[in-house]
Amino acid sequence: MKIIDVHAHLGDDCVFDHHITERDLLKGYEDTQVEGAIVQPSLPRFSLKANQEIHDRIAELCKCKTMKFWGMASIYPHFTREEYRKEAYRCIKELGFVGMKITPIGHAVNPESEDGMFAFSVADELKVPMMVHTGTGAPFSEPLKIIKAARTYPNLKIIIAHSGMEWLSRQAVYVAKECPNVYLETSWTGIYHTREIYREIGPERMMFASDHVNNVPVELAKYRKILKEGDREQVLWKTAKEVFAL
């Protein structure tokens, strides 16, 4: 069955100290049913140059002939507004990226703050989805922090990455119920809470994600256990295609 992984990383992460190469991604997906992945930077050094370099590296990966990759921009929200907007426009308009990302724990940003809200405003300008890390890194990484942006920009599609993880998943469900422009990817969310998300939110607003290529088999096993046969395609690739206009 066709699968799109909406949450993959490339590069050297200076916050979480992990390292993922192009070969790691290609090798990791090799024996899976994943046909395409949306790749975002592992968190680089906090300089505009480092941010641009990893975005360029992802753009090169997107030229791969053996597997389909799309790029997602992850820009430090505390750059100047001119720097942030310019790099966002470059990624979307020139490099062809399909979305943007905020990582509150890694970017040291409160999604409700001026810099956080500015990032959402740029995604809204560009008409591309914004993914937001949730779970680890409270209080900034709490799903409830997303409501302000979701209500301020009702036409902006927002993806709650990890659905709050295991301990904040009820917040993610609440936000999704309150805000119809919010979608959930459930990497690192346990099988019980993923089932609750499926029951309460439905497959049309859920999407497959691994966060790390080695996590693909685990996430797939979880979905095979939970999803009805008729809903699998929706969660495994159709929602992603619709949200990111792939």
DOLOVO-942709 format. One line per field, with one value per residue (C-alpha): residue number from 1; x, y, z. Coordinates in pm, whole numbers. Example, Ala and Ser with C-alpha at 12.3 -4.5 7.8 and 13.67 -1.06 7.14 Angstrom:
REM residues 2
resi	1 / 2
c1	1230 / 1367
c2	-450 / -106
c3	780 / 714
END
This chain:
REM residues 246
resi	1 / 2 / 3 / 4 / 5 / 6 / 7 / 8 / 9 / 10 / 11 / 12 / 13 / 14 / 15 / 16 / 17 / 18 / 19 / 20 / 21 / 22 / 23 / 24 / 25 / 26 / 27 / 28 / 29 / 30 / 31 / 32 / 33 / 34 / 35 / 36 / 37 / 38 / 39 / 40 / 41 / 42 / 43 / 44 / 45 / 46 / 47 / 48 / 49 / 50 / 51 / 52 / 53 / 54 / 55 / 56 / 57 / 58 / 59 / 60 / 61 / 62 / 63 / 64 / 65 / 66 / 67 / 68 / 69 / 70 / 71 / 72 / 73 / 74 / 75 / 76 / 77 / 78 / 79 / 80 / 81 / 82 / 83 / 84 / 85 / 86 / 87 / 88 / 89 / 90 / 91 / 92 / 93 / 94 / 95 / 96 / 97 / 98 / 99 / 100 / 101 / 102 / 103 / 104 / 105 / 106 / 107 / 108 / 109 / 110 / 111 / 112 / 113 / 114 / 115 / 116 / 117 / 118 / 119 / 120 / 121 / 122 / 123 / 124 / 125 / 126 / 127 / 128 / 129 / 130 / 131 / 132 / 133 / 134 / 135 / 136 / 137 / 138 / 139 / 140 / 141 / 142 / 143 / 144 / 145 / 146 / 147 / 148 / 149 / 150 / 151 / 152 / 153 / 154 / 155 / 156 / 157 / 158 / 159 / 160 / 161 / 162 / 163 / 164 / 165 / 166 / 167 / 168 / 169 / 170 / 171 / 172 / 173 / 174 / 175 / 176 / 177 / 178 / 179 / 180 / 181 / 182 / 183 / 184 / 185 / 186 / 187 / 188 / 189 / 190 / 191 / 192 / 193 / 194 / 195 / 196 / 197 / 198 / 199 / 200 / 201 / 202 / 203 / 204 / 205 / 206 / 207 / 208 / 209 / 210 / 211 / 212 / 213 / 214 / 215 / 216 / 217 / 218 / 219 / 220 / 221 / 222 / 223 / 224 / 225 / 226 / 227 / 228 / 229 / 230 / 231 / 232 / 233 / 234 / 235 / 236 / 237 / 238 / 239 / 240 / 241 / 242 / 243 / 244 / 245 / 246
c1	0 / 122 / 255 / 373 / 580 / 508 / 779 / 1140 / 1468 / 1802 / 2125 / 2314 / 2100 / 2276 / 1988 / 1912 / 2257 / 2144 / 2268 / 2078 / 2231 / 2079 / 2198 / 2028 / 1696 / 1725 / 1845 / 1586 / 1295 / 1429 / 1240 / 922 / 612 / 692 / 696 / 758 / 860 / 846 / 1191 / 1272 / 1604 / 1745 / 1801 / 2117 / 2332 / 2135 / 2271 / 2102 / 2387 / 2345 / 1969 / 2014 / 2272 / 2050 / 1756 / 1974 / 2081 / 1718 / 1646 / 1920 / 1770 / 1437 / 1602 / 1642 / 1533 / 1477 / 1226 / 1004 / 1103 / 952 / 1106 / 974 / 1134 / 1235 / 1355 / 1468 / 1177 / 1405 / 1586 / 1485 / 1147 / 1311 / 1548 / 1269 / 1033 / 1307 / 1421 / 1062 / 984 / 1307 / 1222 / 864 / 894 / 1243 / 1317 / 961 / 912 / 559 / 537 / 698 / 782 / 811 / 987 / 916 / 1166 / 1441 / 1370 / 1307 / 983 / 637 / 389 / 169 / 451 / 512 / 786 / 581 / 273 / 484 / 598 / 235 / 156 / 428 / 298 / -48 / 91 / 258 / -51 / 147 / 80 / 264 / 374 / 434 / 626 / 429 / 492 / 843 / 933 / 636 / 496 / 579 / 522 / 172 / -90 / -307 / -46 / -159 / -520 / -434 / -271 / -536 / -811 / -617 / -545 / -848 / -740 / -395 / -362 / -172 / -32 / 19 / 336 / 331 / -25 / 114 / 294 / 153 / 95 / -63 / -269 / -598 / -493 / -428 / -774 / -932 / -750 / -849 / -1212 / -1207 / -1020 / -1120 / -796 / -586 / -457 / -278 / 24 / 74 / 443 / 554 / 190 / 101 / -152 / -426 / -424 / -379 / -695 / -877 / -763 / -889 / -1227 / -1277 / -1112 / -1138 / -902 / -952 / -749 / -485 / -163 / 125 / 459 / 773 / 990 / 1284 / 1316 / 1395 / 1053 / 860 / 794 / 667 / 429 / 299 / 234 / 34 / -184 / -243 / -378 / -602 / -732 / -1023 / -923 / -1125 / -953 / -591 / -527 / -672 / -433 / -129 / -121 / -443 / -459 / -98 / -165 / -464 / -305 / 31 / -110 / 137
c2	0 / 352 / 550 / 910 / 995 / 1360 / 1394 / 1305 / 1481 / 1538 / 1678 / 1729 / 1833 / 2061 / 2050 / 1678 / 1565 / 1323 / 1293 / 1173 / 1147 / 1105 / 745 / 686 / 798 / 601 / 286 / 319 / 348 / 78 / -219 / -31 / 67 / 437 / 590 / 950 / 1161 / 1526 / 1613 / 1896 / 2001 / 1848 / 2160 / 2335 / 2595 / 2913 / 3113 / 3214 / 3060 / 2721 / 2738 / 2812 / 2536 / 2261 / 2385 / 2370 / 2018 / 1910 / 2068 / 1851 / 1542 / 1629 / 1567 / 1199 / 961 / 648 / 790 / 1097 / 1364 / 1704 / 1976 / 2146 / 2470 / 2498 / 2852 / 2993 / 3224 / 3469 / 3576 / 3928 / 3938 / 4032 / 3733 / 3493 / 3603 / 3606 / 3251 / 3126 / 3275 / 3131 / 2783 / 2784 / 2989 / 2893 / 2553 / 2422 / 2323 / 2228 / 2341 / 2507 / 2394 / 2540 / 2338 / 2519 / 2316 / 2348 / 2702 / 2830 / 2988 / 3019 / 2970 / 3241 / 3499 / 3777 / 3580 / 3262 / 3430 / 3602 / 3260 / 3150 / 3472 / 3401 / 3048 / 3197 / 3448 / 3168 / 2944 / 2643 / 2430 / 2488 / 2189 / 2244 / 2011 / 1919 / 1699 / 1732 / 2088 / 2205 / 2461 / 2597 / 2256 / 2207 / 2165 / 2431 / 2687 / 2637 / 2753 / 3123 / 3080 / 2838 / 3088 / 3390 / 3221 / 2998 / 2924 / 2806 / 2430 / 2344 / 2000 / 1904 / 1695 / 1394 / 1482 / 1598 / 1265 / 1029 / 1271 / 1565 / 1384 / 1491 / 1852 / 1770 / 1616 / 1921 / 2162 / 1959 / 1959 / 2334 / 2422 / 2253 / 2368 / 2153 / 1807 / 1541 / 1325 / 1063 / 969 / 882 / 862 / 526 / 287 / 368 / 743 / 701 / 489 / 763 / 1022 / 797 / 756 / 1121 / 1312 / 1065 / 954 / 1266 / 1471 / 1212 / 1141 / 896 / 1015 / 853 / 1150 / 911 / 664 / 379 / 435 / 351 / -20 / 64 / 333 / 106 / -176 / 65 / 176 / -179 / -266 / 39 / 140 / -14 / -141 / 127 / 408 / 302 / 480 / 801 / 807 / 659 / 901 / 1073 / 1323 / 1420 / 1466 / 1689 / 1899 / 1956 / 1968 / 1701
c3	0 / -83 / 216 / 255 / 563 / 649 / 913 / 831 / 914 / 744 / 882 / 1206 / 1501 / 1751 / 2002 / 2022 / 1905 / 1634 / 1279 / 972 / 625 / 281 / 286 / 622 / 473 / 150 / 327 / 602 / 360 / 127 / 269 / 358 / 163 / 202 / -148 / -47 / 250 / 353 / 487 / 725 / 878 / 1188 / 1398 / 1269 / 1439 / 1497 / 1206 / 885 / 688 / 858 / 802 / 433 / 390 / 528 / 322 / 11 / 107 / 136 / -204 / -353 / -190 / -353 / -690 / -599 / -877 / -668 / -418 / -394 / -142 / -67 / 149 / 462 / 585 / 950 / 1022 / 1357 / 1455 / 1635 / 1319 / 1217 / 1047 / 720 / 743 / 840 / 564 / 300 / 379 / 395 / 55 / -88 / 37 / -90 / -409 / -529 / -375 / -407 / -44 / 61 / 423 / 725 / 1079 / 1429 / 1700 / 2029 / 2233 / 1973 / 1855 / 2210 / 2094 / 2241 / 1952 / 2108 / 2124 / 1871 / 1696 / 1703 / 1560 / 1296 / 1174 / 1138 / 951 / 695 / 637 / 590 / 338 / 145 / 169 / 293 / 603 / 929 / 1136 / 1508 / 1739 / 2052 / 2354 / 2493 / 2589 / 2797 / 2836 / 2488 / 2327 / 2466 / 2189 / 2356 / 2253 / 1891 / 1936 / 1908 / 1567 / 1442 / 1523 / 1399 / 1065 / 997 / 639 / 748 / 780 / 1099 / 1176 / 1539 / 1523 / 1758 / 1871 / 2204 / 2244 / 2505 / 2792 / 2607 / 2345 / 2503 / 2446 / 2080 / 2045 / 2208 / 1977 / 1670 / 1781 / 1839 / 1519 / 1191 / 1023 / 1258 / 1161 / 1364 / 1295 / 1564 / 1568 / 1924 / 2037 / 2190 / 2044 / 2299 / 2240 / 1865 / 1866 / 2059 / 1803 / 1524 / 1692 / 1786 / 1502 / 1213 / 935 / 720 / 970 / 1059 / 873 / 891 / 1025 / 1163 / 1282 / 1238 / 954 / 1197 / 1352 / 1033 / 1112 / 1461 / 1338 / 1062 / 1308 / 1523 / 1232 / 1108 / 1451 / 1481 / 1140 / 957 / 615 / 438 / 628 / 581 / 252 / 392 / 687 / 515 / 221 / 116 / 403 / 337 / -32 / 40 / 314 / 143 / -213 / -327
END
